[in-house]
Amino acid sequence: MSTAVTATVEELRSRNKVELVSGVHEGSPVNTIPAGFYGFTFAPASFESPLFSRNSFLSFEVHRTAAGPVILGFMEPEAAEKLPSGGEVDLYPVAKEKFTRLVEVPHSRISSAKPLDRAHSNRLRLNLRAV
């Protein structure tokens, strides 16, 4: 099992070398800010998603790393084990019910994304490329 799958949010922030977005970068699209920041958004799969310092209810955390944007979210543990294979996955902004495994999803793996499903706790359904 990879470190990314078993780490906490704080450990991922430290490993990804990111700090909370602020100043001139707050509200800017994730693809325009330099690496080293994280923030919260309701458009996590978009390269143009704005990052904010405020963690609003059911918003996703996104890290702007040197390798590009990375979405943090929660999945079913069984589904998380199959994450490297790609395909359709459901990601949630917070742990709930059976969605308890924290994972990282690099933007570079996203082949398509559906809009957030507000009726299901802002579920983000993604189609991912295999690693």
Backbone as JSON Lines, residues from 0, in Angstrom:
{"i":0,"aa":"M","n":[0.86,-1.18,0.0],"ca":[0.0,0.0,0.0],"c":[0.9,1.23,0.0]}
{"i":1,"aa":"S","n":[0.57,2.21,-0.83],"ca":[1.43,3.4,-0.96],"c":[1.23,4.36,0.2]}
{"i":2,"aa":"T","n":[2.22,5.21,0.41],"ca":[2.15,6.22,1.46],"c":[0.97,7.15,1.21]}
{"i":3,"aa":"A","n":[0.71,7.48,-0.05],"ca":[-0.38,8.41,-0.39],"c":[-1.72,7.87,0.08]}
{"i":4,"aa":"V","n":[-1.87,6.57,0.09],"ca":[-3.15,5.97,0.47],"c":[-3.32,5.96,1.98]}
{"i":5,"aa":"T","n":[-2.23,5.85,2.72],"ca":[-2.34,5.71,4.17],"c":[-2.03,6.99,4.94]}
{"i":6,"aa":"A","n":[-1.64,8.04,4.26],"ca":[-1.24,9.28,4.92],"c":[-2.45,10.1,5.37]}
{"i":7,"aa":"T","n":[-2.21,11.02,6.29],"ca":[-3.23,11.98,6.7],"c":[-3.1,13.23,5.83]}
{"i":8,"aa":"V","n":[-4.09,14.09,5.89],"ca":[-4.04,15.33,5.12],"c":[-2.8,16.14,5.49]}
{"i":9,"aa":"E","n":[-2.5,16.25,6.77],"ca":[-1.32,17.02,7.2],"c":[-0.03,16.41,6.67]}
{"i":10,"aa":"E","n":[0.05,15.08,6.67],"ca":[1.23,14.41,6.13],"c":[1.37,14.66,4.63]}
{"i":11,"aa":"L","n":[0.25,14.66,3.92],"ca":[0.3,14.93,2.48],"c":[0.72,16.37,2.2]}
{"i":12,"aa":"R","n":[0.24,17.3,3.01],"ca":[0.66,18.7,2.84],"c":[2.17,18.83,3.03]}
{"i":13,"aa":"S","n":[2.68,18.16,4.03],"ca":[4.12,18.21,4.3],"c":[4.91,17.54,3.17]}
{"i":14,"aa":"R","n":[4.47,16.37,2.76],"ca":[5.17,15.64,1.7],"c":[5.12,16.4,0.38]}
{"i":15,"aa":"N","n":[3.98,17.03,0.1],"ca":[3.83,17.79,-1.15],"c":[4.45,19.18,-1.08]}
{"i":16,"aa":"K","n":[4.94,19.54,0.11],"ca":[5.6,20.84,0.32],"c":[4.69,22.0,-0.08]}
{"i":17,"aa":"V","n":[3.47,21.99,0.47],"ca":[2.51,23.04,0.15],"c":[2.1,23.78,1.42]}
{"i":18,"aa":"E","n":[1.77,25.05,1.25],"ca":[1.24,25.87,2.33],"c":[-0.06,26.51,1.84]}
{"i":19,"aa":"L","n":[-0.88,26.93,2.77],"ca":[-2.19,27.48,2.45],"c":[-2.06,28.71,1.54]}
{"i":20,"aa":"V","n":[-2.84,28.72,0.48],"ca":[-2.83,29.82,-0.47],"c":[-3.24,31.12,0.24]}
{"i":21,"aa":"S","n":[-2.61,32.21,-0.15],"ca":[-2.93,33.51,0.46],"c":[-2.48,34.62,-0.47]}
{"i":22,"aa":"G","n":[-2.78,35.84,-0.06],"ca":[-2.33,37.02,-0.81],"c":[-2.79,37.05,-2.24]}
{"i":23,"aa":"V","n":[-1.88,37.39,-3.13],"ca":[-2.22,37.56,-4.54],"c":[-2.66,36.27,-5.21]}
{"i":24,"aa":"H","n":[-2.3,35.12,-4.63],"ca":[-2.65,33.84,-5.25],"c":[-4.04,33.35,-4.87]}
{"i":25,"aa":"E","n":[-4.6,33.87,-3.77],"ca":[-5.93,33.41,-3.35],"c":[-6.97,33.82,-4.39]}
{"i":26,"aa":"G","n":[-7.77,32.83,-4.8],"ca":[-8.8,33.07,-5.81],"c":[-8.31,32.9,-7.23]}
{"i":27,"aa":"S","n":[-7.0,32.69,-7.4],"ca":[-6.43,32.5,-8.73],"c":[-6.63,31.06,-9.2]}
{"i":28,"aa":"P","n":[-6.69,30.86,-10.52],"ca":[-6.81,29.5,-11.04],"c":[-5.58,28.67,-10.67]}
{"i":29,"aa":"V","n":[-5.82,27.41,-10.35],"ca":[-4.74,26.53,-9.9],"c":[-3.64,26.41,-10.95]}
{"i":30,"aa":"N","n":[-3.97,26.54,-12.23],"ca":[-2.94,26.4,-13.26],"c":[-2.08,27.65,-13.42]}
{"i":31,"aa":"T","n":[-2.42,28.73,-12.71],"ca":[-1.63,29.96,-12.83],"c":[-0.79,30.28,-11.6]}
{"i":32,"aa":"I","n":[-0.99,29.54,-10.52],"ca":[-0.2,29.82,-9.32],"c":[1.03,28.92,-9.29]}
{"i":33,"aa":"P","n":[2.09,29.37,-8.63],"ca":[3.29,28.54,-8.57],"c":[3.08,27.33,-7.67]}
{"i":34,"aa":"A","n":[3.93,26.34,-7.86],"ca":[3.89,25.16,-6.99],"c":[4.16,25.6,-5.55]}
{"i":35,"aa":"G","n":[3.62,24.82,-4.61],"ca":[3.9,25.09,-3.21],"c":[2.7,25.59,-2.43]}
{"i":36,"aa":"F","n":[1.52,25.58,-3.06],"ca":[0.32,26.05,-2.38],"c":[-0.77,24.99,-2.4]}
{"i":37,"aa":"Y","n":[-1.67,25.09,-1.44],"ca":[-2.9,24.3,-1.47],"c":[-4.05,25.21,-1.11]}
{"i":38,"aa":"G","n":[-5.23,24.8,-1.5],"ca":[-6.43,25.56,-1.17],"c":[-7.64,24.7,-1.41]}
{"i":39,"aa":"F","n":[-8.79,25.34,-1.33],"ca":[-10.07,24.63,-1.39],"c":[-10.9,25.17,-2.54]}
{"i":40,"aa":"T","n":[-11.66,24.27,-3.18],"ca":[-12.43,24.65,-4.35],"c":[-13.64,23.75,-4.53]}
{"i":41,"aa":"F","n":[-14.61,24.25,-5.27],"ca":[-15.78,23.45,-5.66],"c":[-15.66,23.0,-7.12]}
{"i":42,"aa":"A","n":[-14.5,23.24,-7.74],"ca":[-14.25,22.81,-9.12],"c":[-12.92,22.07,-9.17]}
{"i":43,"aa":"P","n":[-12.8,20.99,-8.42],"ca":[-11.48,20.35,-8.25],"c":[-10.88,19.75,-9.51]}
{"i":44,"aa":"A","n":[-11.69,19.35,-10.47],"ca":[-11.16,18.68,-11.67],"c":[-10.78,19.66,-12.77]}
{"i":45,"aa":"S","n":[-11.02,20.94,-12.58],"ca":[-10.72,21.94,-13.59],"c":[-9.33,22.55,-13.36]}
{"i":46,"aa":"F","n":[-8.57,22.7,-14.45],"ca":[-7.27,23.37,-14.35],"c":[-7.45,24.85,-14.02]}
{"i":47,"aa":"E","n":[-8.63,25.36,-14.25],"ca":[-8.89,26.77,-13.97],"c":[-9.64,26.97,-12.65]}
{"i":48,"aa":"S","n":[-9.69,25.93,-11.82],"ca":[-10.41,26.06,-10.55],"c":[-9.68,27.05,-9.64]}
{"i":49,"aa":"P","n":[-10.43,28.0,-9.08],"ca":[-9.81,28.94,-8.16],"c":[-9.55,28.27,-6.81]}
{"i":50,"aa":"L","n":[-8.44,28.62,-6.19],"ca":[-8.13,28.08,-4.86],"c":[-8.34,29.17,-3.82]}
{"i":51,"aa":"F","n":[-9.0,28.77,-2.73],"ca":[-9.29,29.69,-1.64],"c":[-8.74,29.13,-0.33]}
{"i":52,"aa":"S","n":[-8.45,30.02,0.61],"ca":[-7.92,29.59,1.91],"c":[-9.01,29.04,2.82]}
{"i":53,"aa":"R","n":[-10.25,29.42,2.56],"ca":[-11.35,28.98,3.42],"c":[-11.83,27.6,2.98]}
{"i":54,"aa":"N","n":[-11.88,26.68,3.94],"ca":[-12.38,25.34,3.67],"c":[-13.89,25.35,3.86]}
{"i":55,"aa":"S","n":[-14.61,25.68,2.8],"ca":[-16.07,25.72,2.85],"c":[-16.62,24.3,2.93]}
{"i":56,"aa":"F","n":[-17.84,24.18,3.45],"ca":[-18.48,22.88,3.63],"c":[-18.49,22.1,2.31]}
{"i":57,"aa":"L","n":[-17.93,20.9,2.34],"ca":[-17.87,19.96,1.22],"c":[-17.06,20.46,0.02]}
{"i":58,"aa":"S","n":[-16.08,21.33,0.28],"ca":[-15.17,21.71,-0.8],"c":[-14.0,20.73,-0.82]}
{"i":59,"aa":"F","n":[-13.35,20.61,-1.97],"ca":[-12.21,19.72,-2.13],"c":[-10.91,20.47,-1.89]}
{"i":60,"aa":"E","n":[-9.94,19.78,-1.32],"ca":[-8.6,20.33,-1.17],"c":[-7.79,19.96,-2.39]}
{"i":61,"aa":"V","n":[-7.09,20.95,-2.97],"ca":[-6.25,20.74,-4.14],"c":[-4.85,21.28,-3.81]}
{"i":62,"aa":"H","n":[-3.84,20.48,-4.13],"ca":[-2.45,20.88,-3.94],"c":[-1.85,21.25,-5.29]}
{"i":63,"aa":"R","n":[-1.15,22.37,-5.33],"ca":[-0.41,22.76,-6.54],"c":[1.04,22.35,-6.32]}
{"i":64,"aa":"T","n":[1.39,21.17,-6.84],"ca":[2.73,20.64,-6.67],"c":[3.58,20.96,-7.89]}
{"i":65,"aa":"A","n":[4.87,20.65,-7.8],"ca":[5.76,20.87,-8.94],"c":[5.34,20.02,-10.14]}
{"i":66,"aa":"A","n":[4.7,18.88,-9.88],"ca":[4.24,17.99,-10.96],"c":[2.87,18.38,-11.49]}
{"i":67,"aa":"G","n":[2.23,19.37,-10.87],"ca":[0.91,19.81,-11.3],"c":[-0.11,19.68,-10.17]}
{"i":68,"aa":"P","n":[-1.36,20.05,-10.45],"ca":[-2.41,19.99,-9.43],"c":[-2.76,18.55,-9.04]}
{"i":69,"aa":"V","n":[-3.07,18.38,-7.75],"ca":[-3.44,17.09,-7.2],"c":[-4.69,17.29,-6.33]}
{"i":70,"aa":"I","n":[-5.73,16.48,-6.57],"ca":[-6.96,16.53,-5.76],"c":[-6.84,15.55,-4.61]}
{"i":71,"aa":"L","n":[-7.2,15.99,-3.41],"ca":[-7.31,15.09,-2.27],"c":[-8.78,14.73,-2.09]}
{"i":72,"aa":"G","n":[-9.05,13.48,-1.79],"ca":[-10.42,13.06,-1.58],"c":[-10.47,11.69,-0.92]}
{"i":73,"aa":"F","n":[-11.68,11.24,-0.69],"ca":[-11.9,9.97,-0.01],"c":[-12.64,9.0,-0.91]}
{"i":74,"aa":"M","n":[-12.21,7.74,-0.85],"ca":[-12.8,6.66,-1.64],"c":[-13.05,5.45,-0.75]}
{"i":75,"aa":"E","n":[-13.78,4.48,-1.3],"ca":[-13.9,3.19,-0.63],"c":[-12.51,2.55,-0.63]}
{"i":76,"aa":"P","n":[-12.1,1.91,0.46],"ca":[-10.76,1.29,0.5],"c":[-10.51,0.31,-0.65]}
{"i":77,"aa":"E","n":[-11.51,-0.49,-0.99],"ca":[-11.34,-1.46,-2.08],"c":[-11.11,-0.75,-3.42]}
{"i":78,"aa":"A","n":[-11.84,0.31,-3.66],"ca":[-11.68,1.07,-4.9],"c":[-10.32,1.77,-4.93]}
{"i":79,"aa":"A","n":[-9.85,2.24,-3.78],"ca":[-8.56,2.92,-3.71],"c":[-7.42,1.98,-4.09]}
{"i":80,"aa":"E","n":[-7.55,0.71,-3.74],"ca":[-6.51,-0.27,-4.09],"c":[-6.41,-0.43,-5.61]}
{"i":81,"aa":"K","n":[-7.51,-0.19,-6.33],"ca":[-7.54,-0.35,-7.78],"c":[-7.26,0.96,-8.52]}
{"i":82,"aa":"L","n":[-7.0,2.03,-7.78],"ca":[-6.79,3.35,-8.37],"c":[-5.73,3.37,-9.49]}
{"i":83,"aa":"P","n":[-4.61,2.66,-9.34],"ca":[-3.61,2.69,-10.43],"c":[-4.13,2.15,-11.76]}
{"i":84,"aa":"S","n":[-5.17,1.33,-11.73],"ca":[-5.72,0.74,-12.97],"c":[-6.54,1.73,-13.77]}
{"i":85,"aa":"G","n":[-6.93,2.83,-13.16],"ca":[-7.74,3.82,-13.85],"c":[-9.2,3.41,-13.91]}
{"i":86,"aa":"G","n":[-9.96,4.05,-14.81],"ca":[-11.39,3.77,-14.93],"c":[-12.2,4.78,-14.15]}
{"i":87,"aa":"E","n":[-13.49,4.48,-13.97],"ca":[-14.4,5.39,-13.28],"c":[-14.25,5.26,-11.77]}
{"i":88,"aa":"V","n":[-14.1,6.39,-11.1],"ca":[-13.98,6.42,-9.64],"c":[-14.86,7.52,-9.07]}
{"i":89,"aa":"D","n":[-15.29,7.3,-7.83],"ca":[-16.04,8.31,-7.08],"c":[-15.16,8.82,-5.96]}
{"i":90,"aa":"L","n":[-15.07,10.15,-5.86],"ca":[-14.24,10.8,-4.87],"c":[-15.12,11.75,-4.06]}
{"i":91,"aa":"Y","n":[-14.92,11.77,-2.75],"ca":[-15.69,12.64,-1.85],"c":[-14.74,13.6,-1.15]}
{"i":92,"aa":"P","n":[-15.2,14.81,-0.83],"ca":[-14.33,15.8,-0.18],"c":[-14.05,15.5,1.29]}
{"i":93,"aa":"V","n":[-14.9,14.72,1.92],"ca":[-14.73,14.34,3.33],"c":[-15.01,12.85,3.48]}
{"i":94,"aa":"A","n":[-14.46,12.24,4.52],"ca":[-14.73,10.83,4.79],"c":[-16.19,10.69,5.21]}
{"i":95,"aa":"K","n":[-16.85,9.66,4.7],"ca":[-18.25,9.4,5.06],"c":[-18.57,7.95,4.77]}
{"i":96,"aa":"E","n":[-19.42,7.4,5.57],"ca":[-19.89,6.02,5.4],"c":[-18.74,5.11,5.02]}
{"i":97,"aa":"K","n":[-18.8,4.51,3.83],"ca":[-17.75,3.58,3.42],"c":[-16.6,4.25,2.67]}
{"i":98,"aa":"F","n":[-16.67,5.54,2.47],"ca":[-15.64,6.29,1.75],"c":[-14.66,6.88,2.76]}
{"i":99,"aa":"T","n":[-13.71,6.06,3.19],"ca":[-12.84,6.41,4.31],"c":[-11.37,6.5,3.97]}
{"i":100,"aa":"R","n":[-10.98,6.12,2.76],"ca":[-9.57,6.1,2.39],"c":[-9.18,7.39,1.71]}
{"i":101,"aa":"L","n":[-8.22,8.1,2.3],"ca":[-7.71,9.34,1.71],"c":[-6.78,9.0,0.55]}
{"i":102,"aa":"V","n":[-7.01,9.64,-0.59],"ca":[-6.19,9.4,-1.78],"c":[-5.83,10.73,-2.44]}
{"i":103,"aa":"E","n":[-4.84,10.67,-3.31],"ca":[-4.45,11.8,-4.15],"c":[-4.73,11.42,-5.59]}
{"i":104,"aa":"V","n":[-5.3,12.35,-6.34],"ca":[-5.55,12.12,-7.76],"c":[-4.92,13.27,-8.55]}
{"i":105,"aa":"P","n":[-3.82,13.01,-9.24],"ca":[-3.21,14.06,-10.06],"c":[-4.12,14.45,-11.23]}
{"i":106,"aa":"H","n":[-4.19,15.73,-11.51],"ca":[-4.97,16.2,-12.66],"c":[-4.54,15.5,-13.94]}
{"i":107,"aa":"S","n":[-3.28,15.17,-14.05],"ca":[-2.75,14.56,-15.28],"c":[-3.39,13.21,-15.57]}
{"i":108,"aa":"R","n":[-4.02,12.58,-14.58],"ca":[-4.65,11.27,-14.78],"c":[-6.12,11.39,-15.19]}
{"i":109,"aa":"I","n":[-6.7,12.58,-15.1],"ca":[-8.12,12.75,-15.38],"c":[-8.36,12.78,-16.89]}
{"i":110,"aa":"S","n":[-9.19,11.85,-17.37],"ca":[-9.57,11.89,-18.79],"c":[-10.91,12.59,-18.96]}
{"i":111,"aa":"S","n":[-11.79,12.49,-17.95],"ca":[-13.05,13.23,-17.96],"c":[-13.59,13.31,-16.53]}
{"i":112,"aa":"A","n":[-14.46,14.3,-16.32],"ca":[-15.05,14.5,-14.99],"c":[-16.49,14.97,-15.15]}
{"i":113,"aa":"K","n":[-17.34,14.52,-14.26],"ca":[-18.72,14.99,-14.23],"c":[-18.81,16.11,-13.2]}
{"i":114,"aa":"P","n":[-19.83,16.96,-13.29],"ca":[-20.01,18.01,-12.28],"c":[-20.22,17.39,-10.9]}
{"i":115,"aa":"L","n":[-19.89,18.15,-9.86],"ca":[-20.12,17.67,-8.5],"c":[-21.58,17.3,-8.33]}
{"i":116,"aa":"D","n":[-21.82,16.19,-7.66],"ca":[-23.18,15.71,-7.39],"c":[-23.57,16.18,-6.0]}
{"i":117,"aa":"R","n":[-24.24,17.3,-5.93],"ca":[-24.6,17.91,-4.64],"c":[-25.58,17.05,-3.85]}
{"i":118,"aa":"A","n":[-26.39,16.25,-4.55],"ca":[-27.34,15.36,-3.86],"c":[-26.63,14.23,-3.14]}
{"i":119,"aa":"H","n":[-25.35,13.99,-3.47],"ca":[-24.57,12.93,-2.84],"c":[-23.28,13.49,-2.26]}
{"i":120,"aa":"S","n":[-23.41,14.49,-1.39],"ca":[-22.28,15.06,-0.64],"c":[-21.13,15.53,-1.53]}
{"i":121,"aa":"N","n":[-21.47,16.15,-2.66],"ca":[-20.47,16.67,-3.59],"c":[-19.56,15.59,-4.16]}
{"i":122,"aa":"R","n":[-20.14,14.43,-4.43],"ca":[-19.38,13.35,-5.06],"c":[-18.81,13.84,-6.39]}
{"i":123,"aa":"L","n":[-17.55,13.52,-6.61],"ca":[-16.89,13.84,-7.87],"c":[-16.63,12.52,-8.6]}
{"i":124,"aa":"R","n":[-17.27,12.36,-9.74],"ca":[-17.08,11.14,-10.55],"c":[-16.08,11.46,-11.65]}
{"i":125,"aa":"L","n":[-14.99,10.69,-11.63],"ca":[-13.9,10.9,-12.59],"c":[-13.64,9.64,-13.4]}
{"i":126,"aa":"N","n":[-13.19,9.82,-14.62],"ca":[-12.61,8.74,-15.41],"c":[-11.12,9.01,-15.44]}
{"i":127,"aa":"L","n":[-10.35,8.02,-14.96],"ca":[-8.9,8.19,-14.83],"c":[-8.14,7.31,-15.8]}
{"i":128,"aa":"R","n":[-7.01,7.85,-16.25],"ca":[-6.07,7.05,-17.05],"c":[-5.3,6.14,-16.09]}
{"i":129,"aa":"A","n":[-4.91,4.98,-16.57],"ca":[-4.1,4.06,-15.76],"c":[-2.71,4.66,-15.56]}
{"i":130,"aa":"V","n":[-2.06,4.25,-14.5],"ca":[-0.7,4.72,-14.21],"c":[0.27,4.02,-15.13]}
